[in-house]
Amino acid sequence: MTQTWEYKVEPITMADRWSKKQQAEELSNLHLKINSLGAQGWELISYESIPMYGTFSSSLKGYAYLIFFKRPLEN
């Protein structure tokens, strides 16, 4: 029998303009989310960072991340 997989993509945003406290809270929330998904059998396999630029300027405001997970698909 061939192993099949299911995949999940989770978005996360980290803005440079956020205070250190906001960034720390977001990282803490990410930690909780990743551990919760791991407990459900999801394995983090990759991430992609996407730069975010201001609407009225070309200055970098931060990054959005797509986090990719997989787990065996139960048949």
N, CA, C and O atoms as a Tripos MOL2 file, in Angstrom:
@<TRIPOS>MOLECULE
protein
  300   299    75     0     0
PROTEIN
NO_CHARGES

@<TRIPOS>ATOM
      1 N           0.8460   -1.1850    0.0000 N.3       1 MET1
      2 CA          0.0000    0.0000    0.0000 C.3       1 MET1
      3 C           0.8870    1.2420    0.0000 C.2       1 MET1
      4 O           1.8450    1.3300    0.7680 O.2       1 MET1
      5 N           0.5690    2.1760   -0.8460 N.am      2 THR2
      6 CA          1.3250    3.4110   -0.9700 C.3       2 THR2
      7 C           0.8610    4.4190    0.0810 C.2       2 THR2
      8 O          -0.3380    4.6210    0.2760 O.2       2 THR2
      9 N           1.8200    5.0430    0.7490 N.am      3 GLN3
     10 CA          1.4940    6.0770    1.7390 C.3       3 GLN3
     11 C           0.9760    7.3140    1.0200 C.2       3 GLN3
     12 O           1.5870    7.7730    0.0550 O.2       3 GLN3
     13 N          -0.1300    7.8470    1.4770 N.am      4 THR4
     14 CA         -0.6450    9.1100    0.9520 C.3       4 THR4
     15 C          -0.6080   10.1440    2.0660 C.2       4 THR4
     16 O          -0.6150    9.8010    3.2480 O.2       4 THR4
     17 N          -0.5690   11.3980    1.6780 N.am      5 TRP5
     18 CA         -0.4100   12.4970    2.6270 C.3       5 TRP5
     19 C          -1.5200   13.5210    2.4520 C.2       5 TRP5
     20 O          -2.1070   13.6500    1.3780 O.2       5 TRP5
     21 N          -1.7930   14.2410    3.5230 N.am      6 GLU6
     22 CA         -2.6070   15.4430    3.4110 C.3       6 GLU6
     23 C          -1.7310   16.6070    3.8520 C.2       6 GLU6
     24 O          -0.8020   16.4380    4.6420 O.2       6 GLU6
     25 N          -2.0400   17.7860    3.3320 N.am      7 TYR7
     26 CA         -1.1950   18.9530    3.5670 C.3       7 TYR7
     27 C          -2.0180   20.0900    4.1430 C.2       7 TYR7
     28 O          -3.2240   20.1780    3.9160 O.2       7 TYR7
     29 N          -1.3570   20.9520    4.8850 N.am      8 LYS8
     30 CA         -2.0030   22.0980    5.5270 C.3       8 LYS8
     31 C          -1.0670   23.2890    5.3890 C.2       8 LYS8
     32 O           0.1470   23.1570    5.5490 O.2       8 LYS8
     33 N          -1.6340   24.4500    5.0910 N.am      9 VAL9
     34 CA         -0.8620   25.6850    5.0010 C.3       9 VAL9
     35 C          -1.4330   26.6530    6.0340 C.2       9 VAL9
     36 O          -2.6410   26.8810    6.0790 O.2       9 VAL9
     37 N          -0.5690   27.2120    6.8540 N.am     10 GLU10
     38 CA         -0.9600   28.1810    7.8780 C.3      10 GLU10
     39 C          -0.2690   29.5090    7.6030 C.2      10 GLU10
     40 O           0.9470   29.5330    7.4110 O.2      10 GLU10
     41 N          -1.0120   30.6170    7.5770 N.am     11 PRO11
     42 CA         -0.3720   31.9290    7.4070 C.3      11 PRO11
     43 C           0.0250   32.5200    8.7580 C.2      11 PRO11
     44 O          -0.6320   32.2730    9.7700 O.2      11 PRO11
     45 N           1.0940   33.2930    8.7660 N.am     12 ILE12
     46 CA          1.5300   34.0300    9.9600 C.3      12 ILE12
     47 C           2.1390   35.3380    9.4730 C.2      12 ILE12
     48 O           2.8010   35.3590    8.4350 O.2      12 ILE12
     49 N           1.9300   36.4130   10.1920 N.am     13 THR13
     50 CA          2.4660   37.7150    9.8110 C.3      13 THR13
     51 C           3.3470   38.2460   10.9300 C.2      13 THR13
     52 O           3.0090   38.1240   12.1070 O.2      13 THR13
     53 N           4.4710   38.8320   10.5610 N.am     14 MET14
     54 CA          5.3690   39.4620   11.5220 C.3      14 MET14
     55 C           5.7560   40.8120   10.9310 C.2      14 MET14
     56 O           6.5160   40.8690    9.9630 O.2      14 MET14
     57 N           5.2490   41.8820   11.4940 N.am     15 ALA15
     58 CA          5.5120   43.2170   10.9670 C.3      15 ALA15
     59 C           6.6700   43.8770   11.7110 C.2      15 ALA15
     60 O           6.7420   43.8250   12.9390 O.2      15 ALA15
     61 N           7.5670   44.4930   10.9610 N.am     16 ASP16
     62 CA          8.7040   45.1960   11.5670 C.3      16 ASP16
     63 C           8.2460   46.3500   12.4500 C.2      16 ASP16
     64 O           8.9290   46.7130   13.4080 O.2      16 ASP16
     65 N           7.0960   46.9230   12.1280 N.am     17 ARG17
     66 CA          6.6180   48.0940   12.8850 C.3      17 ARG17
     67 C           6.0590   47.7170   14.2530 C.2      17 ARG17
     68 O           5.8350   48.5900   15.0910 O.2      17 ARG17
     69 N           5.8290   46.4130   14.4890 N.am     18 TRP18
     70 CA          5.3330   45.9840   15.7840 C.3      18 TRP18
     71 C           6.3970   46.1920   16.8420 C.2      18 TRP18
     72 O           7.5940   46.1250   16.5640 O.2      18 TRP18
     73 N           5.9460   46.4460   18.0530 N.am     19 SER19
     74 CA          6.8810   46.5810   19.1650 C.3      19 SER19
     75 C           7.5060   45.2220   19.4560 C.2      19 SER19
     76 O           7.0120   44.1880   19.0080 O.2      19 SER19
     77 N           8.5830   45.2420   20.2020 N.am     20 LYS20
     78 CA          9.2360   43.9860   20.6010 C.3      20 LYS20
     79 C           8.2540   43.1000   21.3770 C.2      20 LYS20
     80 O           8.2790   41.8760   21.2430 O.2      20 LYS20
     81 N           7.3960   43.7200   22.1850 N.am     21 LYS21
     82 CA          6.4040   42.9680   22.9490 C.3      21 LYS21
     83 C           5.4100   42.2790   22.0110 C.2      21 LYS21
     84 O           5.0910   41.1070   22.2060 O.2      21 LYS21
     85 N           4.9170   42.9960   20.9960 N.am     22 GLN22
     86 CA          3.9820   42.4010   20.0390 C.3      22 GLN22
     87 C           4.6430   41.2640   19.2680 C.2      22 GLN22
     88 O           4.0220   40.2260   19.0420 O.2      22 GLN22
     89 N           5.8940   41.4520   18.8640 N.am     23 GLN23
     90 CA          6.6060   40.3970   18.1460 C.3      23 GLN23
     91 C           6.7850   39.1640   19.0360 C.2      23 GLN23
     92 O           6.6100   38.0340   18.5810 O.2      23 GLN23
     93 N           7.1330   39.3890   20.3030 N.am     24 ALA24
     94 CA          7.3090   38.2710   21.2370 C.3      24 ALA24
     95 C           5.9910   37.5280   21.4480 C.2      24 ALA24
     96 O           5.9800   36.2990   21.5190 O.2      24 ALA24
     97 N           4.8830   38.2610   21.5490 N.am     25 GLU25
     98 CA          3.5680   37.6300   21.7020 C.3      25 GLU25
     99 C           3.2200   36.8070   20.4670 C.2      25 GLU25
    100 O           2.7030   35.6960   20.5890 O.2      25 GLU25
    101 N           3.4980   37.3390   19.2790 N.am     26 GLU26
    102 CA          3.2100   36.6180   18.0490 C.3      26 GLU26
    103 C           4.0530   35.3440   17.9470 C.2      26 GLU26
    104 O           3.5490   34.3030   17.5260 O.2      26 GLU26
    105 N           5.3230   35.4190   18.3270 N.am     27 LEU27
    106 CA          6.1710   34.2270   18.3300 C.3      27 LEU27
    107 C           5.6760   33.1940   19.3400 C.2      27 LEU27
    108 O           5.7250   31.9930   19.0740 O.2      27 LEU27
    109 N           5.2060   33.6510   20.4860 N.am     28 SER28
    110 CA          4.6490   32.7430   21.4890 C.3      28 SER28
    111 C           3.3990   32.0560   20.9430 C.2      28 SER28
    112 O           3.2160   30.8520   21.1280 O.2      28 SER28
    113 N           2.5350   32.8290   20.2640 N.am     29 ASN29
    114 CA          1.3320   32.2520   19.6550 C.3      29 ASN29
    115 C           1.7050   31.2390   18.5770 C.2      29 ASN29
    116 O           1.0650   30.1940   18.4610 O.2      29 ASN29
    117 N           2.7330   31.5410   17.7910 N.am     30 LEU30
    118 CA          3.1980   30.6200   16.7550 C.3      30 LEU30
    119 C           3.7030   29.3270   17.3840 C.2      30 LEU30
    120 O           3.4020   28.2360   16.8990 O.2      30 LEU30
    121 N           4.4620   29.4490   18.4500 N.am     31 HIS31
    122 CA          4.9770   28.2870   19.1750 C.3      31 HIS31
    123 C           3.8210   27.3950   19.6210 C.2      31 HIS31
    124 O           3.8590   26.1800   19.4280 O.2      31 HIS31
    125 N           2.8000   27.9960   20.2120 N.am     32 LEU32
    126 CA          1.6380   27.2290   20.6750 C.3      32 LEU32
    127 C           0.9240   26.5550   19.5080 C.2      32 LEU32
    128 O           0.5240   25.3950   19.6040 O.2      32 LEU32
    129 N           0.7640   27.2890   18.4060 N.am     33 LYS33
    130 CA          0.0750   26.7490   17.2330 C.3      33 LYS33
    131 C           0.8370   25.5730   16.6390 C.2      33 LYS33
    132 O           0.2410   24.5420   16.3250 O.2      33 LYS33
    133 N           2.1510   25.7180   16.4830 N.am     34 ILE34
    134 CA          2.9600   24.6520   15.8950 C.3      34 ILE34
    135 C           2.9250   23.4050   16.7880 C.2      34 ILE34
    136 O           2.7880   22.2910   16.2840 O.2      34 ILE34
    137 N           3.0470   23.5820   18.0940 N.am     35 ASN35
    138 CA          2.9940   22.4370   19.0060 C.3      35 ASN35
    139 C           1.6180   21.7800   19.0000 C.2      35 ASN35
    140 O           1.5210   20.5550   19.0850 O.2      35 ASN35
    141 N           0.5610   22.5660   18.9000 N.am     36 SER36
    142 CA         -0.7900   22.0160   18.8270 C.3      36 SER36
    143 C          -0.9700   21.1870   17.5570 C.2      36 SER36
    144 O          -1.5290   20.0910   17.5990 O.2      36 SER36
    145 N          -0.4930   21.7150   16.4310 N.am     37 LEU37
    146 CA         -0.5830   20.9690   15.1720 C.3      37 LEU37
    147 C           0.2760   19.7100   15.2270 C.2      37 LEU37
    148 O          -0.1280   18.6670   14.7130 O.2      37 LEU37
    149 N           1.4470   19.7930   15.8390 N.am     38 GLY38
    150 CA          2.3010   18.6170   16.0050 C.3      38 GLY38
    151 C           1.5970   17.5350   16.8160 C.2      38 GLY38
    152 O           1.7070   16.3500   16.4980 O.2      38 GLY38
    153 N           0.8770   17.9330   17.8580 N.am     39 ALA39
    154 CA          0.1380   16.9720   18.6800 C.3      39 ALA39
    155 C          -0.9900   16.3100   17.8850 C.2      39 ALA39
    156 O          -1.4330   15.2150   18.2300 O.2      39 ALA39
    157 N          -1.4560   16.9750   16.8190 N.am     40 GLN40
    158 CA         -2.5020   16.4210   15.9530 C.3      40 GLN40
    159 C          -1.9080   15.5820   14.8160 C.2      40 GLN40
    160 O          -2.6340   15.0900   13.9520 O.2      40 GLN40
    161 N          -0.5860   15.4260   14.8260 N.am     41 GLY41
    162 CA          0.0660   14.5940   13.8220 C.3      41 GLY41
    163 C           0.6560   15.3460   12.6440 C.2      41 GLY41
    164 O           1.2110   14.7250   11.7370 O.2      41 GLY41
    165 N           0.5500   16.6780   12.6350 N.am     42 TRP42
    166 CA          1.0990   17.4760   11.5360 C.3      42 TRP42
    167 C           2.5950   17.6670   11.7200 C.2      42 TRP42
    168 O           3.0620   17.9530   12.8220 O.2      42 TRP42
    169 N           3.3360   17.5090   10.6460 N.am     43 GLU43
    170 CA          4.7830   17.7200   10.6370 C.3      43 GLU43
    171 C           5.0920   18.9640    9.8160 C.2      43 GLU43
    172 O           4.6900   19.0530    8.6560 O.2      43 GLU43
    173 N           5.8010   19.9230   10.4020 N.am     44 LEU44
    174 CA          6.2130   21.1190    9.6690 C.3      44 LEU44
    175 C           7.2770   20.7070    8.6530 C.2      44 LEU44
    176 O           8.3010   20.1270    9.0150 O.2      44 LEU44
    177 N           7.0280   21.0120    7.3860 N.am     45 ILE45
    178 CA          7.9610   20.5770    6.3570 C.3      45 ILE45
    179 C           8.6690   21.7330    5.6560 C.2      45 ILE45
    180 O           9.7300   21.5380    5.0620 O.2      45 ILE45
    181 N           8.0900   22.9410    5.7200 N.am     46 SER46
    182 CA          8.7120   24.0580    5.0120 C.3      46 SER46
    183 C           8.0080   25.3560    5.3870 C.2      46 SER46
    184 O           6.9300   25.3500    5.9820 O.2      46 SER46
    185 N           8.6400   26.4620    5.0270 N.am     47 TYR47
    186 CA          7.9780   27.7620    5.1480 C.3      47 TYR47
    187 C           8.4410   28.6570    4.0070 C.2      47 TYR47
    188 O           9.4950   28.4340    3.4120 O.2      47 TYR47
    189 N           7.6550   29.6500    3.7200 N.am     48 GLU48
    190 CA          7.9590   30.6180    2.6620 C.3      48 GLU48
    191 C           7.7510   32.0120    3.2360 C.2      48 GLU48
    192 O           6.6890   32.2920    3.7910 O.2      48 GLU48
    193 N           8.7290   32.8800    3.1150 N.am     49 SER49
    194 CA          8.5710   34.2560    3.5850 C.3      49 SER49
    195 C           8.2170   35.1500    2.3980 C.2      49 SER49
    196 O           8.7880   35.0310    1.3140 O.2      49 SER49
    197 N           7.2680   36.0420    2.6310 N.am     50 ILE50
    198 CA          6.7900   36.9540    1.5990 C.3      50 ILE50
    199 C           6.9380   38.3750    2.1340 C.2      50 ILE50
    200 O           6.2980   38.7180    3.1290 O.2      50 ILE50
    201 N           7.7640   39.2120    1.5030 N.am     51 PRO51
    202 CA          7.9280   40.5740    1.9920 C.3      51 PRO51
    203 C           6.6430   41.3840    1.8150 C.2      51 PRO51
    204 O           5.9450   41.2500    0.8090 O.2      51 PRO51
    205 N           6.3420   42.2230    2.8030 N.am     52 MET52
    206 CA          5.1660   43.1040    2.7430 C.3      52 MET52
    207 C           5.6630   44.5410    2.6370 C.2      52 MET52
    208 O           6.4720   44.9930    3.4460 O.2      52 MET52
    209 N           5.1700   45.2470    1.6330 N.am     53 TYR53
    210 CA          5.5590   46.6320    1.4070 C.3      53 TYR53
    211 C           4.3810   47.5450    1.6710 C.2      53 TYR53
    212 O           3.2300   47.1280    1.5470 O.2      53 TYR53
    213 N           4.6580   48.7920    2.0340 N.am     54 GLY54
    214 CA          3.6250   49.7680    2.3120 C.3      54 GLY54
    215 C           2.7990   50.0930    1.0820 C.2      54 GLY54
    216 O           3.2830   49.9960   -0.0460 O.2      54 GLY54
    217 N           1.5540   50.4790    1.3020 N.am     55 THR55
    218 CA          0.6410   50.8190    0.2170 C.3      55 THR55
    219 C           1.0930   52.0770   -0.5130 C.2      55 THR55
    220 O           1.0360   52.1290   -1.7420 O.2      55 THR55
    221 N           1.5390   53.0850    0.2180 N.am     56 PHE56
    222 CA          1.8830   54.3640   -0.3850 C.3      56 PHE56
    223 C           3.3860   54.5820   -0.5110 C.2      56 PHE56
    224 O           3.8340   55.6270   -0.9830 O.2      56 PHE56
    225 N           4.1520   53.5980   -0.0910 N.am     57 SER57
    226 CA          5.6030   53.7070   -0.2200 C.3      57 SER57
    227 C           6.1460   52.3260   -0.5790 C.2      57 SER57
    228 O           5.4430   51.3190   -0.4920 O.2      57 SER57
    229 N           7.3720   52.3070   -0.9720 N.am     58 SER58
    230 CA          7.9800   51.0220   -1.3140 C.3      58 SER58
    231 C           8.8220   50.4760   -0.1590 C.2      58 SER58
    232 O           9.6390   49.5750   -0.3490 O.2      58 SER58
    233 N           8.6140   51.0280    1.0370 N.am     59 SER59
    234 CA          9.4170   50.5740    2.1770 C.3      59 SER59
    235 C           8.8920   49.2380    2.7160 C.2      59 SER59
    236 O           7.6860   48.9940    2.7590 O.2      59 SER59
    237 N           9.8180   48.3980    3.1170 N.am     60 LEU60
    238 CA          9.4970   47.0840    3.6580 C.3      60 LEU60
    239 C           8.8620   47.2460    5.0380 C.2      60 LEU60
    240 O           9.4330   47.8870    5.9200 O.2      60 LEU60
    241 N           7.6810   46.6640    5.2180 N.am     61 LYS61
    242 CA          6.9570   46.7750    6.4860 C.3      61 LYS61
    243 C           7.0860   45.5320    7.3570 C.2      61 LYS61
    244 O           6.8380   45.5920    8.5610 O.2      61 LYS61
    245 N           7.4640   44.4240    6.7670 N.am     62 GLY62
    246 CA          7.5760   43.1750    7.5080 C.3      62 GLY62
    247 C           7.4150   42.0030    6.5600 C.2      62 GLY62
    248 O           7.5520   42.1460    5.3460 O.2      62 GLY62
    249 N           7.1270   40.8530    7.1220 N.am     63 TYR63
    250 CA          7.0050   39.6420    6.3170 C.3      63 TYR63
    251 C           5.7590   38.8680    6.7100 C.2      63 TYR63
    252 O           5.3680   38.8280    7.8760 O.2      63 TYR63
    253 N           5.1570   38.2630    5.7220 N.am     64 ALA64
    254 CA          4.1130   37.2680    5.9500 C.3      64 ALA64
    255 C           4.7760   35.9190    5.6820 C.2      64 ALA64
    256 O           5.6140   35.7990    4.7890 O.2      64 ALA64
    257 N           4.4050   34.9310    6.4400 N.am     65 TYR65
    258 CA          4.9790   33.6000    6.2760 C.3      65 TYR65
    259 C           3.8600   32.6050    6.0060 C.2      65 TYR65
    260 O           2.7940   32.6630    6.6190 O.2      65 TYR65
    261 N           4.1200   31.7040    5.0900 N.am     66 LEU66
    262 CA          3.2500   30.5540    4.8870 C.3      66 LEU66
    263 C           4.0100   29.3530    5.4320 C.2      66 LEU66
    264 O           5.1500   29.0990    5.0420 O.2      66 LEU66
    265 N           3.3830   28.6310    6.3200 N.am     67 ILE67
    266 CA          4.0210   27.4950    6.9660 C.3      67 ILE67
    267 C           3.3160   26.2370    6.4730 C.2      67 ILE67
    268 O           2.0940   26.1270    6.5700 O.2      67 ILE67
    269 N           4.0810   25.2960    5.9480 N.am     68 PHE68
    270 CA          3.5410   24.0980    5.3300 C.3      68 PHE68
    271 C           3.7250   22.8890    6.2350 C.2      68 PHE68
    272 O           4.8060   22.6630    6.7800 O.2      68 PHE68
    273 N           2.6640   22.1220    6.3850 N.am     69 PHE69
    274 CA          2.6540   20.9170    7.2110 C.3      69 PHE69
    275 C           2.1600   19.7360    6.3830 C.2      69 PHE69
    276 O           1.4780   19.9200    5.3750 O.2      69 PHE69
    277 N           2.5040   18.5350    6.8060 N.am     70 LYS70
    278 CA          1.9380   17.3340    6.2100 C.3      70 LYS70
    279 C           1.7460   16.2950    7.3000 C.2      70 LYS70
    280 O           2.3910   16.3400    8.3480 O.2      70 LYS70
    281 N           0.8390   15.3500    7.0290 N.am     71 ARG71
    282 CA          0.6480   14.1890    7.9000 C.3      71 ARG71
    283 C           0.0880   13.0630    7.0430 C.2      71 ARG71
    284 O          -0.5180   13.3130    6.0010 O.2      71 ARG71
    285 N           0.2880   11.8300    7.4800 N.am     72 PRO72
    286 CA         -0.2520   10.7080    6.7240 C.3      72 PRO72
    287 C          -1.7720   10.8080    6.6140 C.2      72 PRO72
    288 O          -2.4580   11.1200    7.5870 O.2      72 PRO72
    289 N          -2.2760   10.5430    5.4380 N.am     73 LEU73
    290 CA         -3.7130   10.5370    5.2090 C.3      73 LEU73
    291 C          -4.2530    9.1750    5.6180 C.2      73 LEU73
    292 O          -3.7800    8.1380    5.1530 O.2      73 LEU73
    293 N          -5.2440    9.1940    6.4880 N.am     74 GLU74
    294 CA         -5.8450    7.9320    6.9340 C.3      74 GLU74
    295 C          -6.8620    7.4930    5.8910 C.2      74 GLU74
    296 O          -7.7500    8.2550    5.5100 O.2      74 GLU74
    297 N          -6.7210    6.2850    5.4470 N.am     75 ASN75
    298 CA         -7.6380    5.7440    4.4230 C.3      75 ASN75
    299 C          -8.8170    5.0330    5.0430 C.2      75 ASN75
    300 O          -9.6770    4.5240    4.3250 O.2      75 ASN75
@<TRIPOS>BOND
     1     1     2 1
     2     2     3 1
     3     3     4 2
     4     3     5 am
     5     5     6 1
     6     6     7 1
     7     7     8 2
     8     7     9 am
     9     9    10 1
    10    10    11 1
    11    11    12 2
    12    11    13 am
    13    13    14 1
    14    14    15 1
    15    15    16 2
    16    15    17 am
    17    17    18 1
    18    18    19 1
    19    19    20 2
    20    19    21 am
    21    21    22 1
    22    22    23 1
    23    23    24 2
    24    23    25 am
    25    25    26 1
    26    26    27 1
    27    27    28 2
    28    27    29 am
    29    29    30 1
    30    30    31 1
    31    31    32 2
    32    31    33 am
    33    33    34 1
    34    34    35 1
    35    35    36 2
    36    35    37 am
    37    37    38 1
    38    38    39 1
    39    39    40 2
    40    39    41 am
    41    41    42 1
    42    42    43 1
    43    43    44 2
    44    43    45 am
    45    45    46 1
    46    46    47 1
    47    47    48 2
    48    47    49 am
    49    49    50 1
    50    50    51 1
    51    51    52 2
    52    51    53 am
    53    53    54 1
    54    54    55 1
    55    55    56 2
    56    55    57 am
    57    57    58 1
    58    58    59 1
    59    59    60 2
    60    59    61 am
    61    61    62 1
    62    62    63 1
    63    63    64 2
    64    63    65 am
    65    65    66 1
    66    66    67 1
    67    67    68 2
    68    67    69 am
    69    69    70 1
    70    70    71 1
    71    71    72 2
    72    71    73 am
    73    73    74 1
    74    74    75 1
    75    75    76 2
    76    75    77 am
    77    77    78 1
    78    78    79 1
    79    79    80 2
    80    79    81 am
    81    81    82 1
    82    82    83 1
    83    83    84 2
    84    83    85 am
    85    85    86 1
    86    86    87 1
    87    87    88 2
    88    87    89 am
    89    89    90 1
    90    90    91 1
    91    91    92 2
    92    91    93 am
    93    93    94 1
    94    94    95 1
    95    95    96 2
    96    95    97 am
    97    97    98 1
    98    98    99 1
    99    99   100 2
   100    99   101 am
   101   101   102 1
   102   102   103 1
   103   103   104 2
   104   103   105 am
   105   105   106 1
   106   106   107 1
   107   107   108 2
   108   107   109 am
   109   109   110 1
   110   110   111 1
   111   111   112 2
   112   111   113 am
   113   113   114 1
   114   114   115 1
   115   115   116 2
   116   115   117 am
   117   117   118 1
   118   118   119 1
   119   119   120 2
   120   119   121 am
   121   121   122 1
   122   122   123 1
   123   123   124 2
   124   123   125 am
   125   125   126 1
   126   126   127 1
   127   127   128 2
   128   127   129 am
   129   129   130 1
   130   130   131 1
   131   131   132 2
   132   131   133 am
   133   133   134 1
   134   134   135 1
   135   135   136 2
   136   135   137 am
   137   137   138 1
   138   138   139 1
   139   139   140 2
   140   139   141 am
   141   141   142 1
   142   142   143 1
   143   143   144 2
   144   143   145 am
   145   145   146 1
   146   146   147 1
   147   147   148 2
   148   147   149 am
   149   149   150 1
   150   150   151 1
   151   151   152 2
   152   151   153 am
   153   153   154 1
   154   154   155 1
   155   155   156 2
   156   155   157 am
   157   157   158 1
   158   158   159 1
   159   159   160 2
   160   159   161 am
   161   161   162 1
   162   162   163 1
   163   163   164 2
   164   163   165 am
   165   165   166 1
   166   166   167 1
   167   167   168 2
   168   167   169 am
   169   169   170 1
   170   170   171 1
   171   171   172 2
   172   171   173 am
   173   173   174 1
   174   174   175 1
   175   175   176 2
   176   175   177 am
   177   177   178 1
   178   178   179 1
   179   179   180 2
   180   179   181 am
   181   181   182 1
   182   182   183 1
   183   183   184 2
   184   183   185 am
   185   185   186 1
   186   186   187 1
   187   187   188 2
   188   187   189 am
   189   189   190 1
   190   190   191 1
   191   191   192 2
   192   191   193 am
   193   193   194 1
   194   194   195 1
   195   195   196 2
   196   195   197 am
   197   197   198 1
   198   198   199 1
   199   199   200 2
   200   199   201 am
   201   201   202 1
   202   202   203 1
   203   203   204 2
   204   203   205 am
   205   205   206 1
   206   206   207 1
   207   207   208 2
   208   207   209 am
   209   209   210 1
   210   210   211 1
   211   211   212 2
   212   211   213 am
   213   213   214 1
   214   214   215 1
   215   215   216 2
   216   215   217 am
   217   217   218 1
   218   218   219 1
   219   219   220 2
   220   219   221 am
   221   221   222 1
   222   222   223 1
   223   223   224 2
   224   223   225 am
   225   225   226 1
   226   226   227 1
   227   227   228 2
   228   227   229 am
   229   229   230 1
   230   230   231 1
   231   231   232 2
   232   231   233 am
   233   233   234 1
   234   234   235 1
   235   235   236 2
   236   235   237 am
   237   237   238 1
   238   238   239 1
   239   239   240 2
   240   239   241 am
   241   241   242 1
   242   242   243 1
   243   243   244 2
   244   243   245 am
   245   245   246 1
   246   246   247 1
   247   247   248 2
   248   247   249 am
   249   249   250 1
   250   250   251 1
   251   251   252 2
   252   251   253 am
   253   253   254 1
   254   254   255 1
   255   255   256 2
   256   255   257 am
   257   257   258 1
   258   258   259 1
   259   259   260 2
   260   259   261 am
   261   261   262 1
   262   262   263 1
   263   263   264 2
   264   263   265 am
   265   265   266 1
   266   266   267 1
   267   267   268 2
   268   267   269 am
   269   269   270 1
   270   270   271 1
   271   271   272 2
   272   271   273 am
   273   273   274 1
   274   274   275 1
   275   275   276 2
   276   275   277 am
   277   277   278 1
   278   278   279 1
   279   279   280 2
   280   279   281 am
   281   281   282 1
   282   282   283 1
   283   283   284 2
   284   283   285 am
   285   285   286 1
   286   286   287 1
   287   287   288 2
   288   287   289 am
   289   289   290 1
   290   290   291 1
   291   291   292 2
   292   291   293 am
   293   293   294 1
   294   294   295 1
   295   295   296 2
   296   295   297 am
   297   297   298 1
   298   298   299 1
   299   299   300 2
@<TRIPOS>SUBSTRUCTURE
     1 MET1         2 RESIDUE 1 A MET
     2 THR2         6 RESIDUE 1 A THR
     3 GLN3        10 RESIDUE 1 A GLN
     4 THR4        14 RESIDUE 1 A THR
     5 TRP5        18 RESIDUE 1 A TRP
     6 GLU6        22 RESIDUE 1 A GLU
     7 TYR7        26 RESIDUE 1 A TYR
     8 LYS8        30 RESIDUE 1 A LYS
     9 VAL9        34 RESIDUE 1 A VAL
    10 GLU10       38 RESIDUE 1 A GLU
    11 PRO11       42 RESIDUE 1 A PRO
    12 ILE12       46 RESIDUE 1 A ILE
    13 THR13       50 RESIDUE 1 A THR
    14 MET14       54 RESIDUE 1 A MET
    15 ALA15       58 RESIDUE 1 A ALA
    16 ASP16       62 RESIDUE 1 A ASP
    17 ARG17       66 RESIDUE 1 A ARG
    18 TRP18       70 RESIDUE 1 A TRP
    19 SER19       74 RESIDUE 1 A SER
    20 LYS20       78 RESIDUE 1 A LYS
    21 LYS21       82 RESIDUE 1 A LYS
    22 GLN22       86 RESIDUE 1 A GLN
    23 GLN23       90 RESIDUE 1 A GLN
    24 ALA24       94 RESIDUE 1 A ALA
    25 GLU25       98 RESIDUE 1 A GLU
    26 GLU26      102 RESIDUE 1 A GLU
    27 LEU27      106 RESIDUE 1 A LEU
    28 SER28      110 RESIDUE 1 A SER
    29 ASN29      114 RESIDUE 1 A ASN
    30 LEU30      118 RESIDUE 1 A LEU
    31 HIS31      122 RESIDUE 1 A HIS
    32 LEU32      126 RESIDUE 1 A LEU
    33 LYS33      130 RESIDUE 1 A LYS
    34 ILE34      134 RESIDUE 1 A ILE
    35 ASN35      138 RESIDUE 1 A ASN
    36 SER36      142 RESIDUE 1 A SER
    37 LEU37      146 RESIDUE 1 A LEU
    38 GLY38      150 RESIDUE 1 A GLY
    39 ALA39      154 RESIDUE 1 A ALA
    40 GLN40      158 RESIDUE 1 A GLN
    41 GLY41      162 RESIDUE 1 A GLY
    42 TRP42      166 RESIDUE 1 A TRP
    43 GLU43      170 RESIDUE 1 A GLU
    44 LEU44      174 RESIDUE 1 A LEU
    45 ILE45      178 RESIDUE 1 A ILE
    46 SER46      182 RESIDUE 1 A SER
    47 TYR47      186 RESIDUE 1 A TYR
    48 GLU48      190 RESIDUE 1 A GLU
    49 SER49      194 RESIDUE 1 A SER
    50 ILE50      198 RESIDUE 1 A ILE
    51 PRO51      202 RESIDUE 1 A PRO
    52 MET52      206 RESIDUE 1 A MET
    53 TYR53      210 RESIDUE 1 A TYR
    54 GLY54      214 RESIDUE 1 A GLY
    55 THR55      218 RESIDUE 1 A THR
    56 PHE56      222 RESIDUE 1 A PHE
    57 SER57      226 RESIDUE 1 A SER
    58 SER58      230 RESIDUE 1 A SER
    59 SER59      234 RESIDUE 1 A SER
    60 LEU60      238 RESIDUE 1 A LEU
    61 LYS61      242 RESIDUE 1 A LYS
    62 GLY62      246 RESIDUE 1 A GLY
    63 TYR63      250 RESIDUE 1 A TYR
    64 ALA64      254 RESIDUE 1 A ALA
    65 TYR65      258 RESIDUE 1 A TYR
    66 LEU66      262 RESIDUE 1 A LEU
    67 ILE67      266 RESIDUE 1 A ILE
    68 PHE68      270 RESIDUE 1 A PHE
    69 PHE69      274 RESIDUE 1 A PHE
    70 LYS70      278 RESIDUE 1 A LYS
    71 ARG71      282 RESIDUE 1 A ARG
    72 PRO72      286 RESIDUE 1 A PRO
    73 LEU73      290 RESIDUE 1 A LEU
    74 GLU74      294 RESIDUE 1 A GLU
    75 ASN75      298 RESIDUE 1 A ASN
